[in-house]
Amino acid sequence: MRIDYVPSNSMTVQGKFDDVCKRYGKEWNIKEEGGGNGNWLLTKKSDVLVNGKSYRSFVLSHYGKSKLTEKLVDKFREDVEKGEIEIE
């Protein structure tokens, strides 16, 4: 079983909102940056992938946390290896 931590990411792009949404809208959160000059801030939350499937919500709710960190994913990985958490 493969458990990977994917860090959060952000970047700035220029263009029309519709074009930016078409290109990045499914994976990124888009916010206006720069007071309407066509600049957009794109952000993506960190994630934990188990065999390529996102377990972000499961890990956060299991540990009662609101922020997913690499340290929390390490703890999750250890708990899975010890058999304390069972994953399908």
Secondary structure, 3 states (H helix, E strand, C coil): CCEEEECCEEEEEECCHHHHHHHHCCCCEEEEECCCCCEEEEEECCEEEECCEECHHHHHHHHCCCCCCHHHHHHHHHHHHHCCCCCC
